Amino acid sequence: MKAVTWHGKRDVRVDAVPDPRIETPTDAVIRVTSTGVCGSDLHLYEVLGPFMTEGDVLGHEPMGVVEEVGAEVTSLKPGDRVVVPFNISCGHCFMCDRGLQSQCETTQVTDQGKGAALFGYTRLYGQVPGGQAEYLRVPQAHYGPIKVPDGPPDDRFVYLSDVLPTAWQAVQYAEVPQGGSVVVFGLGPIGQMSARIALHQGAGLVIGVDLVQERLARAEARGVTVLDTRDHDRIGDAIRELTGGRGADSVIDAVGMEAHGAPAARLAHNLVAALPQAAGALLTEKAGIDRLSVLYAAIDAVRRGGTISLSGVYGGMIDPMPMMELFDKQIRLHMGQANVRRWVDEILPLLTGSDDPLGVDDFATHRLPLEDAPRAYEMFQKKENGAQKILLQPSG
């Protein structure tokens, strides 16, 4: 089959790789019909190469049709249409029982000290072949895959794999008061959807912060009050002007470790890429390689006693945190990988009706064949041609 594979920094290719097969009784194999390119994939494209192996199959936002199931998968049958969550969870361990599927103890990558295994995401998370491919083996298929109805196009459901539950959790963790204010830093796919969900759930003021004009315009068209960081020397002051001088009740950081600015951390990113793989991995795990400008801005922008929700990925171990300010302002921090299955029952009814309250039907800005994956990655990374969300569609 054809699959998108990693070959080095800014080097992804579409290669022929072995077809997946049933390996355990709880596996399924699906034929992929749509699969997203995620901002987290760009971390592999740029920063996290030391944890990759040449030929790794990328991607963690797939949906498709069940081709085959293992003997212990009784909830699915060939022909079922499913979305596959990006984290692999069993549904019955201590963590899954508590709605923490991203910490599943059955698939936890204990030898790396990490949580649940993820599709297409480095040896830190199990090095499981990903979903930017014609076919995908799905472990723990008795629990993970989400059955969706036939009929509507893939765009209606594919974001259940990552974007929707990640954004939903970001808003839940932000604890936005009814009628209150929330700032969303970063208006990429997760930030855009977080802003839409916050408005849908009753936030009185949603402020979106970015520096890409197309992203700002897209959020503004959905009722978000937007701020362009290029127009403000101190974005926190602009946010306080909109929130009665106090700052926002809640802030969502949907950017993470590759924020614009922070030249010292950018140097660390480049150094990681230039080092031999083992040394680069050690630097990433033990040093401060994140660009923390957005996190600092979030701490500045939130009101005293407010909440910061981190959905953007951070990777460094000794990044400096302004603990005095966090303590003095009595700020709550809530963060982590999305627990996809925890939120599905709340989200799915918004996708199965005749209306489209979250605007998923036209959320993708580009739909490209799988063979165009290298161009898709480059375009998304460089923010060219208005690329804000890209879906790849295998032709097989």
C-alpha positions as CSV (number, residue, x, y, z in Angstrom):
1,M,0.0,0.0,0.0
2,K,1.0,3.7,-0.2
3,A,1.7,5.6,3.0
4,V,3.3,8.9,4.1
5,T,6.6,8.2,5.6
6,W,9.2,10.2,7.5
7,H,12.8,10.5,6.1
8,G,14.2,13.5,8.0
9,K,13.6,17.1,8.8
10,R,11.2,18.6,6.3
11,D,11.4,15.3,4.3
12,V,8.2,13.3,4.1
13,R,7.5,10.9,1.1
14,V,4.8,8.7,-0.2
15,D,6.3,5.2,-0.2
16,A,5.1,1.6,-0.8
17,V,5.0,-0.2,2.6
18,P,3.6,-3.6,3.6
19,D,-0.2,-3.9,4.0
20,P,-1.3,-4.0,7.6
21,R,-2.8,-7.2,9.0
22,I,-4.6,-8.5,12.0
23,E,-1.9,-9.2,14.7
24,T,-3.9,-9.6,17.9
25,P,-7.6,-10.6,18.5
26,T,-8.5,-7.0,19.4
27,D,-7.2,-5.5,16.1
28,A,-9.1,-4.3,13.1
29,V,-7.9,-3.1,9.7
30,I,-9.6,-0.2,8.0
31,R,-9.4,1.2,4.5
32,V,-8.7,4.9,5.0
33,T,-11.0,7.3,3.2
34,S,-9.8,10.6,4.7
35,T,-6.9,11.6,7.0
36,G,-5.9,14.9,8.3
37,V,-2.5,16.7,8.5
38,C,-2.3,18.0,12.1
39,G,-0.2,20.8,13.6
40,S,1.4,18.1,15.8
41,D,2.6,16.4,12.6
42,L,4.6,19.6,12.0
43,H,6.5,18.9,15.2
44,L,7.8,15.7,13.6
45,Y,8.5,17.6,10.4
46,E,10.6,20.2,12.3
47,V,11.6,19.4,15.9
48,L,11.1,15.8,17.0
49,G,13.2,14.0,14.5
50,P,15.5,12.6,17.1
51,F,12.6,10.3,18.2
52,M,11.7,9.1,14.7
53,T,13.0,6.3,12.5
54,E,13.4,6.6,8.8
55,G,10.3,5.1,7.2
56,D,7.9,5.7,10.1
57,V,4.3,6.0,8.8
58,L,2.8,9.3,9.9
59,G,-0.7,10.5,10.7
60,H,-3.2,10.3,13.5
61,E,-6.4,11.7,12.2
62,P,-8.0,9.0,10.0
63,M,-11.4,7.6,9.2
64,G,-12.5,4.9,6.8
65,V,-14.3,1.6,6.4
66,V,-13.7,-1.5,8.3
67,E,-12.1,-4.3,6.2
68,E,-11.4,-7.0,8.8
69,V,-11.7,-7.5,12.5
70,G,-10.0,-9.7,15.1
71,A,-11.8,-12.5,16.9
72,E,-12.4,-10.4,20.1
73,V,-13.8,-7.3,18.2
74,T,-17.6,-7.9,18.4
75,S,-18.7,-4.3,18.1
76,L,-17.5,-3.8,14.6
77,K,-18.0,-5.6,11.3
78,P,-16.6,-5.2,7.8
79,G,-18.3,-2.4,6.0
80,D,-18.8,-0.2,9.1
81,R,-17.8,3.4,8.7
82,V,-15.5,4.5,11.6
83,V,-13.4,7.4,12.9
84,V,-10.2,6.3,14.7
85,P,-9.1,8.4,17.7
86,F,-5.5,9.4,17.7
87,N,-4.8,7.9,21.1
88,I,-5.0,4.1,21.5
89,S,-6.9,3.1,24.6
90,C,-8.5,-0.1,26.0
91,G,-11.6,1.2,27.7
92,H,-11.4,-0.9,30.8
93,C,-8.2,0.0,32.8
94,F,-7.9,2.3,35.8
95,M,-7.2,5.4,33.7
96,C,-9.9,4.7,31.0
97,D,-12.5,4.1,33.7
98,R,-11.7,7.7,34.9
99,G,-12.0,9.3,31.5
100,L,-8.3,9.6,31.1
101,Q,-7.9,7.5,27.9
102,S,-4.8,9.4,26.9
103,Q,-3.1,7.7,30.0
104,C,-4.4,4.2,29.2
105,E,-2.5,1.7,31.3
106,T,-2.9,-1.0,28.7
107,T,-1.1,0.9,25.9
108,Q,1.0,3.2,28.1
109,V,4.6,3.4,26.7
110,T,6.2,2.7,30.1
111,D,9.7,2.2,28.7
112,Q,9.7,5.8,27.6
113,G,7.8,7.1,30.7
114,K,4.9,8.3,28.6
115,G,1.1,7.9,28.4
116,A,-1.0,5.9,26.0
117,A,0.3,4.9,22.6
118,L,-0.5,7.2,19.7
119,F,-0.8,6.6,16.0
120,G,2.1,7.8,13.9
121,Y,3.9,9.6,16.6
122,T,7.5,8.7,17.5
123,R,9.0,6.0,19.6
124,L,8.1,8.0,22.7
125,Y,4.5,7.0,22.0
126,G,4.9,3.4,20.8
127,Q,6.0,4.0,17.1
128,V,2.6,2.7,15.9
129,P,2.2,3.1,12.2
130,G,-0.1,6.0,11.4
131,G,-3.1,6.8,9.4
132,Q,-1.8,8.8,6.5
133,A,-2.0,5.6,4.4
134,E,-4.4,3.6,2.3
135,Y,-4.9,1.1,5.1
136,L,-4.4,1.1,8.9
137,R,-4.2,-1.5,11.6
138,V,-6.2,-0.4,14.6
139,P,-5.1,-1.9,18.0
140,Q,-7.8,-2.0,20.8
141,A,-10.5,-1.9,18.1
142,H,-13.0,-3.4,20.5
143,Y,-13.1,0.1,22.1
144,G,-11.4,2.8,20.1
145,P,-13.1,3.3,16.7
146,I,-16.2,5.5,16.6
147,K,-19.0,4.2,14.4
148,V,-20.6,7.0,12.4
149,P,-23.6,6.9,10.0
150,D,-23.3,6.4,6.3
151,G,-24.4,9.3,4.0
152,P,-22.7,12.6,5.0
153,P,-19.3,13.3,3.6
154,D,-16.2,12.4,5.6
155,D,-15.7,16.1,6.5
156,R,-18.7,15.8,8.9
157,F,-17.0,13.2,11.1
158,V,-13.2,13.0,10.4
159,Y,-12.4,15.7,13.1
160,L,-13.7,13.3,15.8
161,S,-10.2,11.7,15.5
162,D,-8.5,14.7,17.1
163,V,-9.5,18.3,16.3
164,L,-13.0,18.2,17.9
165,P,-12.2,16.3,21.1
166,T,-8.9,18.3,21.6
167,A,-10.7,21.6,21.2
168,W,-13.7,20.4,23.3
169,Q,-11.3,19.4,26.1
170,A,-9.4,22.7,25.8
171,V,-12.7,24.5,26.5
172,Q,-13.8,22.2,29.3
173,Y,-10.4,22.5,31.0
174,A,-10.6,26.3,30.6
175,E,-13.6,26.4,32.9
176,V,-15.1,29.4,31.0
177,P,-18.0,30.9,33.1
178,Q,-21.3,31.1,31.4
179,G,-21.3,34.5,29.7
180,G,-17.7,34.9,30.6
181,S,-14.6,35.7,28.6
182,V,-12.0,33.5,27.1
183,V,-8.9,34.2,25.0
184,V,-7.7,31.7,22.4
185,F,-4.0,32.1,21.5
186,G,-3.3,30.6,18.1
187,L,-6.1,30.3,15.5
188,G,-4.9,27.1,13.7
189,P,-7.3,24.2,13.5
190,I,-7.5,23.6,17.3
191,G,-7.7,27.3,18.2
192,Q,-10.4,27.9,15.5
193,M,-12.5,25.0,16.8
194,S,-11.9,26.0,20.4
195,A,-13.3,29.4,19.7
196,R,-16.4,28.0,18.0
197,I,-17.0,25.5,20.8
198,A,-16.7,28.3,23.5
199,L,-19.2,30.4,21.7
200,H,-21.5,27.4,21.2
201,Q,-21.3,26.7,24.9
202,G,-22.3,30.2,26.0
203,A,-19.1,32.3,26.4
204,G,-20.0,35.9,26.3
205,L,-16.7,37.1,24.8
206,V,-14.2,35.0,22.8
207,I,-11.0,36.7,21.8
208,G,-8.8,35.1,19.2
209,V,-5.1,36.1,19.0
210,D,-2.9,35.3,16.0
211,L,-0.7,37.0,13.4
212,V,-1.9,35.2,10.2
213,Q,-4.4,37.4,8.4
214,E,-6.4,34.5,6.9
215,R,-6.8,32.9,10.3
216,L,-7.9,36.1,11.9
217,A,-10.5,36.7,9.2
218,R,-11.8,33.2,9.5
219,A,-12.3,33.5,13.2
220,E,-13.9,36.9,13.0
221,A,-16.4,35.6,10.5
222,R,-17.6,33.1,13.2
223,G,-18.2,35.9,15.8
224,V,-14.8,35.9,17.4
225,T,-13.2,39.2,18.5
226,V,-9.8,39.1,17.0
227,L,-6.4,40.7,17.9
228,D,-3.4,40.7,15.5
229,T,-0.3,40.5,17.6
230,R,1.5,42.7,15.0
231,D,-0.7,45.6,16.0
232,H,0.1,45.5,19.7
233,D,3.3,45.9,21.7
234,R,1.7,44.2,24.7
235,I,-1.1,41.9,23.8
236,G,-2.1,41.5,27.5
237,D,-2.9,45.3,27.7
238,A,-5.2,44.9,24.6
239,I,-7.0,42.0,26.3
240,R,-7.4,43.9,29.5
241,E,-9.0,46.7,27.6
242,L,-11.6,44.3,26.3
243,T,-12.2,42.7,29.7
244,G,-12.8,45.5,32.2
245,G,-9.2,45.9,33.1
246,R,-8.9,42.5,34.8
247,G,-7.9,40.1,32.0
248,A,-9.9,37.2,30.7
249,D,-11.6,34.6,32.9
250,S,-10.0,31.9,30.9
251,V,-7.2,31.5,28.4
252,I,-6.5,28.6,25.9
253,D,-3.0,28.2,24.6
254,A,-3.5,26.4,21.3
255,V,0.0,27.1,20.0
256,G,2.6,25.1,22.1
257,M,6.3,24.8,21.6
258,E,6.7,26.3,18.1
259,A,5.3,29.8,18.8
260,H,6.7,32.6,16.7
261,G,9.4,34.6,18.4
262,A,11.7,33.3,21.2
263,P,14.9,33.2,19.1
264,A,16.9,31.3,21.8
265,A,14.4,28.4,21.6
266,R,14.4,28.6,17.8
267,L,18.2,28.1,18.0
268,A,17.6,25.1,20.2
269,H,15.2,23.6,17.6
270,N,17.9,24.0,14.9
271,L,20.5,22.5,17.2
272,V,18.4,19.5,17.9
273,A,17.9,18.9,14.2
274,A,21.7,19.2,13.5
275,L,22.9,16.8,16.3
276,P,23.2,13.1,15.9
277,Q,19.9,11.5,16.8
278,A,20.8,10.2,20.3
279,A,22.2,13.6,21.3
280,G,19.3,15.5,19.8
281,A,16.9,13.3,21.8
282,L,18.7,13.9,25.0
283,L,18.7,17.6,24.5
284,T,14.9,17.6,23.7
285,E,14.1,15.5,26.8
286,K,16.4,17.2,29.3
287,A,16.6,20.9,28.1
288,G,14.4,23.8,27.5
289,I,13.5,23.6,23.8
290,D,10.0,25.2,23.9
291,R,9.2,28.7,22.7
292,L,7.3,29.9,25.7
293,S,6.2,33.3,24.5
294,V,2.6,32.4,24.2
295,L,2.5,30.7,27.6
296,Y,4.0,33.8,29.1
297,A,1.4,35.9,27.3
298,A,-1.4,33.6,28.6
299,I,-0.2,34.1,32.1
300,D,-0.2,37.8,31.6
301,A,-3.6,37.9,29.9
302,V,-5.6,35.8,32.4
303,R,-7.3,37.5,35.3
304,R,-6.4,36.8,38.9
305,G,-8.1,33.5,39.9
306,G,-8.6,32.5,36.3
307,T,-7.8,29.4,34.4
308,I,-5.3,28.6,31.7
309,S,-5.9,25.5,29.5
310,L,-2.9,24.2,27.5
311,S,-3.8,22.2,24.4
312,G,-0.6,23.1,22.4
313,V,2.1,20.5,22.8
314,Y,5.2,21.3,24.9
315,G,8.3,19.1,25.0
316,G,11.0,20.6,27.2
317,M,12.0,19.5,30.7
318,I,13.6,22.6,32.2
319,D,11.8,25.4,30.5
320,P,11.6,28.4,32.9
321,M,8.2,28.9,34.4
322,P,7.3,32.2,36.1
323,M,6.2,30.5,39.3
324,M,6.0,33.7,41.4
325,E,3.4,35.2,39.0
326,L,1.4,32.0,38.7
327,F,1.3,31.7,42.5
328,D,0.5,35.4,43.1
329,K,-2.3,35.5,40.5
330,Q,-3.7,32.2,41.9
331,I,-3.9,30.8,38.4
332,R,-5.2,27.3,37.6
333,L,-3.4,25.3,34.9
334,H,-5.0,22.3,33.2
335,M,-3.4,20.5,30.4
336,G,-2.7,17.2,28.6
337,Q,-3.5,15.1,25.5
338,A,-7.1,14.9,24.6
339,N,-9.0,12.0,26.1
340,V,-10.9,11.4,22.8
341,R,-13.4,8.8,23.9
342,R,-14.4,10.8,27.0
343,W,-15.9,13.6,24.9
344,V,-17.4,11.7,21.9
345,D,-20.9,11.2,23.3
346,E,-21.2,15.0,23.9
347,I,-19.9,16.0,20.5
348,L,-21.5,13.4,18.2
349,P,-25.0,14.8,18.4
350,L,-23.7,18.1,17.0
351,L,-22.5,16.2,13.9
352,T,-25.5,14.0,13.1
353,G,-28.2,16.6,12.7
354,S,-29.2,18.5,9.6
355,D,-27.5,21.7,10.8
356,D,-23.7,22.2,11.3
357,P,-23.3,24.3,14.4
358,L,-19.5,24.0,14.6
359,G,-18.9,24.5,10.9
360,V,-17.2,21.2,10.2
361,D,-18.5,20.8,6.7
362,D,-16.3,23.5,5.3
363,F,-13.6,23.4,8.0
364,A,-10.9,22.0,5.6
365,T,-9.3,24.6,3.4
366,H,-7.6,22.0,1.2
367,R,-8.4,18.4,0.1
368,L,-5.5,16.7,-1.6
369,P,-4.7,13.1,-2.8
370,L,-2.4,11.1,-0.5
371,E,0.3,11.3,-3.2
372,D,0.5,15.1,-2.6
373,A,1.4,14.7,1.1
374,P,4.9,16.3,0.7
375,R,3.4,19.4,-0.9
376,A,0.7,19.4,1.8
377,Y,3.2,19.4,4.6
378,E,5.3,22.1,3.1
379,M,2.3,24.3,2.4
380,F,0.9,23.8,5.9
381,Q,4.2,24.5,7.6
382,K,4.8,27.7,5.5
383,K,1.2,28.8,5.9
384,E,1.0,29.2,2.1
385,N,-2.1,29.3,-0.2
386,G,-4.4,29.9,2.8
387,A,-3.7,26.4,4.1
388,Q,-5.4,26.2,7.5
389,K,-6.6,22.5,7.5
390,I,-5.6,19.9,5.0
391,L,-7.3,16.5,4.4
392,L,-5.5,13.8,2.5
393,Q,-7.7,11.4,0.6
394,P,-6.2,8.0,-0.5
395,S,-7.3,6.9,-3.9
396,G,-7.4,3.2,-3.1
